[in-house]
Amino acid sequence: MKQANTSYSWKRDPLLWVYSVLMLIPIIMVFIAYNYYQLNFCVYAGWALLVFSIVIILLAGYEFIMKGGAPEGESLVNTTVLVDSGVYAVVRHPQYLGFILFVFALVLMSQH
């Protein structure tokens, strides 16, 4: 019996390409409508929130790589250990929180 290919490839997933393009649109729109209403406090708060969100995303990724228990040569999707330390001790899904804060930071910076 032929074994299913479980390795991940960007080439086989057109929805991931669509998702990536749709995620780039808000980032591009921030530069088009940057500081639209001239509320500088919102822009500074947006930049601070953007940095904070990126730090959360990177910490979550680092913790997942270090303690996730993915077999050698396999994707992180194939982790075998529940990670409950580091940023995962505070937030159940830190990547989701990071991306939500990232989008909110874009809203603050563009004000549109």
Buried (B, 14 or more C-beta within 10 A) or exposed (E): EEEEEEEEEEEEEEEEEEEEEEEEEEEEBBEEEEBBEEEEEBBEBBEEBBEBBBEBBEBBBEBBEEBBEBEEEEEEEBBEEEBEEBBBEEEEEBBEBBBEBBBBBBBBBBBE
